[in-house]
Amino acid sequence: MHLVLVNPRAQKAHRRLPLSVLFLARGIPAEVSWEIVDANVTADAQARAEAAIARDPAGTVVLVTVMPGPQLRWATPWCRSLKRRWPALRIVWGGYFPTVYTEAVARDAAVDHVVIGQGEETLADLCHAWLSGADPADVAGVATWRDGRLLKGPSRRYSFSWKHGRAPYERLDMETYAAPTFLGSRTFNHHSSVGCPFTCNFCAVVNMFEGRWLADPAPRVVETVRHLVEDYGADAIEFHDNNFFAAEKRVAAVSEGIVDLGLRWWGEGRIDTMLGWSEETWRIMARSGLAMVFYGAESGDPEALDAMDKGGLQVQQTRELNRLARAHGVIPEFSFVLGNPANPERDIERTLALIGDLKDDNPACEIILYMYTPVPLPGMYDEAQAQGFSFPRDLDGWLSDEWLRYEDRRNPGTPWLDRRLIDRVYDFEAVLHARWPSVSDRNLRRWQRGVLRALSAPRYRLRRYGRPLELKALQRLWHYRRPEEMGF
């Protein structure tokens, strides 16, 4: 038996280690051969995968990790074509989208099985089932559509990632993944924990992990970082954990363990968590090369924050964290999710005002703007349903233009947002990013930054954001990339 682990192409082909399939490979039994095909770095990814399948279609299993949006758009038609060409081929989907929308995926004739949640142990058991002739539908953590109904094996508990061993980096062309970013010229990514300990009701992570957080111990994290530095020449690390900064002692120990490496690094954290950390922890993080932290600030409207179940986060805490990060030379990257269904206009206006205050206090802070898109969790989703919102029931529905726009979170087409409010947000964004171009965009030249800043200064000062056609035209001409397009 041979496994082909496929990482579909994302919106932009970022050179990031395909950790979802690379970590999954740790669960493959020794007697099973395997390879990774990453469409983000391999131009002929489909042809390469098909060549491997053609050698023995019945003895091959294709495993595809799928996020909604571009990866779904890439994977669905390709898997359908594979099934038409080789009916005996087995195709398994896993990752965020199949875990949350299991039935929509399992119903599709192109997908034999769905892996729900963490996959290492599930894949190991699936391999043993295939090799022994047992029914894969009985495997814990697997869903299968059969005879017009969804069959689910027993639920599987999440496990610590470190228990599955080191990722098999040697099976990749690591030079391909040494990416130039604003952090460094050879940036690699790592994922050092499973889940997040918080349960914000608008966050897709909660659907998968339900408040569970299983973190690799600090020595394991340090060991991996040193491996990437010493064996592959890393000079920067992106920690793609859903919440890298959940525990102060762990982060301080990791910082101590890498302080001598001369790295720059990035991760995701919570405002109210890190606001309570000691000055010593902040100092060691800065000394170890912490350059930027992504924070879910979400809104400048206290009522919206309460509706999001942000655990008591206050707008004033965002302001305080902004000043604290500036004092330590760390760039805070604030993400906002605008347009909650209860009162989208109030949410938007209060948030834009807060962003102006944040930039006044710390011009280096980065700002990311999304429009709110529901996830199937109690709370804001109930309000969305009351206004007529519902999800597609099959993959064809998810592949429609309407739902592809929805997953982009720029113009989601939700019933409570009108064109006027969306234009208000993105006109403001164009002026903001012209006045303060993102440090993440390495392609924008200094003189281009100067032109954008000069042209946008009167608009920004007078708060005249409407129809900034000249700024949007220059941003398109110079291929300006917003912070969220940098692959973090």
Helices and strands as residue ranges (DSSP letters): E 2-7, H 19-24, G 25-27, E 33-38, H 45-54, G 57-59, E 60-65, H 70-85, E 90-94, H 96-100, H 102-106, E 113-115, H 120-132, G 136-138, E 142-146, E 149-152, G 161-164, G 169-171, G 174-177, E 187-190, E 193-195, H 204-209, E 213-215, H 218-232, E 236-239, H 248-258, G 259-261, E 264-269, H 271-275, H 279-287, E 290-298, H 302-307, H 315-327, E 331-338, H 344-361, E 366-371, H 380-386, H 395-398, H 401-408, H 419-435, H 446-462, H 469-477, G 483-486
